[in-house]
Amino acid sequence: MRIAFLGVKGSGKGTYASRLSPILKIPHISTGDIFREIIAKETPLGKKVKEIVNKGKFVSDDIVLEILKERLKNSDCKNGFILDGVPRTVEQAKGLEKLEKLDIVICLDVPEDIIVKRISSRITCKKCGEIYNLLNMKPEREGICDKCGGKLYQRKDDTPESARQRLKEDEENLKPLIDYYKEKGILRIVSCNEFNSPPEDTVNKILEILGDLK
């Protein structure tokens, strides 16, 4: 099963992808995680990506596709994968098609008020990038990452004002991708309308959709 998640920042792409991965026994591939790994290695490409990210810009389509191409060569992708953070543009979607054909694209539809609540309550691990939420996904120890023991902090752009501005931008960027995959006939919309519902509820919705595909 080759799956990609679409959604604005804070819609839960990483949360649901990470939970589906062990169930489906296919890797969760997050471009954010890959970028952090590359930056940490301080290779020439890593330094270039770091410079782009530090300026608050998006990594170019050609670099994203080249990195993704190398990742999909790994043996753990032979039975499929779950993409989170890519494709971000129609050009990336077209480039991805040349590498692998997707079976389904899950688009997460979440109301604005829930997105703003989620983002303004988020804390992130400085070391591994793991994301928590102070309202419904707290770490076991306050201020400490469950995954790696790193320190947790709130990013400067994780505020209600920044969230609303980013949401508008994300929605504008997302629309062409939604239209693209609608035409392909592989887009499925999954609504997440309850802030306090556990992630497993949405995961189960997605599993039902995947079951129908089979």
C-alpha positions, -999 to +999 in steps of 0.1 A: +000+000+000+015+033-011-002+062+008+003+100+010-013+123+035-024+158+026-035+185+051-026+219+065-001+223+093-017+209+125-041+186+107-025+155+122-006+141+092+024+129+113+002+117+142-020+094+121+008+083+098+030+072+127+001+052+142-007+035+108+029+026+101+032-004+126-004-015+118+002-017+081+039-027+085+051-001+061+074+029+069+062+064+078+083+087+057+083+123+069+102+149+049+106+169+081+124+140+097+145+134+066+155+171+065+165+170+102+187+139+096+204+155+066+210+187+085+225+169+115+250+151+092+263+185+080+268+173+045+269+199+017+233+191+009+225+193+047+240+227+049+220+239+019+188+225+034+196+241+068+201+275+051+167+272+033+148+261+064+164+287+086+151+314+063+116+300+067+114+289+030+104+257+015+130+233+001+128+233-037+109+206-056+140+191-072+158+187-039+127+171-022+123+147-051+159+137-051+159+130-014+126+111-017+140+090-046+169+079-024+147+071+005+123+050-016+152+028-027+154+013+009+143-022+013+117-013+039+096+004+011+092-028-009+057-034+004+047+003+004+051+034+025+032+063+041+043+098+030+039+128+053+049+163+041+052+153+004+040+160-022+035+196-013+031+209-048+017+196-081+052+195-095+062+172-066+032+151-072+041+147-109+077+139-100+066+113-074+045+095-101+077+089-120+092+072-089+062+054-075+024+053-082+003+061-052-026+038-043-045+064-022-042+100-010-058+108+024-067+145+028-074+155+064-103+180+068-101+197+101-120+229+112-100+261+117-107+264+154-093+229+161-062+236+140-055+268+159-060+251+192-037+222+182-009+244+169-010+269+198-008+240+223+021+222+205+055+216+219+084+202+199+115+182+208+147+202+200+166+170+195+144+146+173+115+169+163+088+148+179+056+168+185+033+168+215+002+187+225-003+201+260-041+195+258-044+159+246-010+145+238+012+153+267+047+138+272+050+114+302+075+138+318+069+175+317+093+192+292+110+159+282+106+140+250+093+104+255+112+093+224+147+106+229+148+125+262+154+158+245+141+191+258+106+203+246+099+239+235+072+259+217+082+272+183+078+309+177+053+302+148+031+280+170+009+308+182-028+315+174-020+345+152+007+326+132-015+295+130-044+315+113-020+331+088-003+298+080-037+281+077-048+305+049-015+300+031-016+262+035-052+260+022-043+280-009-013+258-016-033+226-009-062+233-033-043+225-066-030+192-051-066+183-040-078+190-075-050+170-090-056+139-070-094+142-074-089+139-112-067+109-106-096+093-086-074+084-056-083+112-032-102+104+000-114+130+025-113+122+062-130+146+085-117+152+120-143+174+137-138+167+174-109+182+192-109+158+221-114+126+201-084+102+204-062+098+174-072+062+172-107+072+161-094+089+130-069+060+124-099+036+124-117+057+098-086+056+076-083+018+081-119+014+070-112+033+038-081+013+031-101-019+038-126-008+011-098-004-014-088-040-010 
